[in-house]
């Protein structure tokens, strides 16, 4: 069975925000709301210091606390592992917001629904890549089936020693990072 995930290579990210803007356009988000946030990381000791950007979005966890804490079942997981929100069930209580250790939930101020990255599920169902992957000018993103050992993403996770953020939390995120 397919289990979708993403690899983000922070060594290739040029902080152009193309993925973020494309995602905002794809999802009709206003400029002040985004499903992709950038955090700067510092590494090294002066004078040998380097900075790199870490784009963070919904990690589509295998064990999503947002889903487990949703009182209405609005947050759910598809059979291929994508975590989605049923806007007709969401009551805007924001339990998912406080449950997400990645701060990936975004309350829609007009509808009250709490939204998030959907891995562009409609695009993926049509055989396309998520918009953030297609837009990345640095080719820092790879999307694919984590359960297929021959997929590009599976090979690159091993070759590049990519790791998810905060493995210690037990959420089993499906976005892997090269840092």
Residue pairs with C-beta under 8 A, 6 or more apart in sequence:
1 79
1 80
1 147
2 80
2 81
2 145
2 147
2 148
3 80
3 81
3 145
3 146
3 147
3 174
4 60
4 80
4 81
4 82
4 119
4 124
4 143
4 144
4 145
4 146
4 174
5 60
5 81
5 143
5 144
5 145
5 146
5 153
5 174
5 175
5 176
6 60
6 119
6 130
6 133
6 141
6 142
6 143
6 153
6 174
6 175
6 176
7 141
7 142
7 153
7 156
7 157
7 160
7 162
7 175
7 176
7 177
7 178
8 55
8 140
8 141
8 175
8 176
8 177
8 178
9 138
9 140
9 141
9 142
9 160
9 162
9 177
9 178
10 41
10 52
10 53
10 54
10 55
10 140
10 177
10 178
10 179
11 52
11 140
11 178
11 179
12 138
12 139
12 140
12 178
13 52
13 53
13 55
13 136
13 138
13 140
14 137
14 138
14 140
15 38
15 53
16 137
16 138
17 38
18 135
18 136
18 137
19 36
19 55
19 131
19 132
19 133
19 135
19 136
19 141
20 34
20 35
20 36
20 37
20 38
20 55
20 132
21 135
22 131
22 132
22 134
22 135
23 29
23 34
23 35
23 36
23 57
23 117
23 131
23 132
24 30
24 31
24 33
24 34
24 35
25 131
26 120
26 131
27 35
27 115
27 118
29 35
29 106
33 106
33 108
34 106
35 57
35 58
35 104
35 106
35 115
35 116
35 117
36 55
36 56
36 57
36 117
36 132
37 55
37 56
37 57
37 103
37 104
38 53
38 54
38 55
38 56
39 53
39 54
39 56
40 51
40 52
40 53
40 54
41 51
41 52
41 53
41 54
41 179
42 49
42 50
42 51
43 49
43 50
43 51
43 52
44 50
52 179
54 165
54 177
54 179
56 102
56 103
56 104
56 165
57 102
57 104
57 116
57 117
57 132
57 175
58 83
58 100
58 102
58 104
58 105
58 116
58 117
58 118
58 119
59 102
59 104
59 164
59 165
59 171
59 173
59 174
59 175
60 81
60 82
60 83
60 117
60 119
60 173
60 174
60 175
61 83
61 171
61 172
61 173
61 174
62 81
62 171
62 172
62 173
62 174
63 170
63 171
63 172
64 75
64 77
64 83
64 171
65 99
65 100
65 101
65 171
66 75
66 83
66 95
66 96
66 99
66 100
66 105
66 116
67 75
67 76
67 77
67 83
67 96
68 99
69 95
69 96
69 99
70 95
70 96
71 91
71 93
71 95
72 89
72 90
72 91
72 93
73 86
73 89
74 85
74 86
74 87
74 88
74 89
74 90
74 91
75 83
75 84
75 85
75 86
75 90
75 96
76 83
76 84
76 85
76 86
77 83
77 84
78 84
78 121
81 146
81 174
82 118
82 119
82 121
82 124
83 116
84 118
84 121
85 96
85 113
85 114
85 115
85 116
85 118
87 111
87 113
87 115
90 112
90 113
90 114
91 112
92 107
92 112
92 113
92 114
94 105
94 107
94 114
96 105
96 114
97 105
97 107
97 114
101 166
101 169
101 171
102 165
102 166
102 173
104 116
104 117
105 114
105 115
105 116
106 114
106 115
106 116
107 113
107 114
107 115
108 114
108 115
119 130
119 143
120 128
120 129
120 130
120 131
120 132
123 129
123 130
123 131
124 130
124 143
128 134
129 143
130 143
132 141
133 141
133 142
133 143
142 152
142 153
142 156
143 153
144 151
144 152
144 153
144 154
145 151
145 153
145 154
146 153
146 154
146 157
146 174
147 154
148 154
149 155
153 176
156 162
157 176
160 178
161 178
162 176
162 177
162 178
163 176
163 177
163 179
164 172
164 173
164 174
164 175
164 176
164 177
165 173
165 175
165 177
166 173
167 173
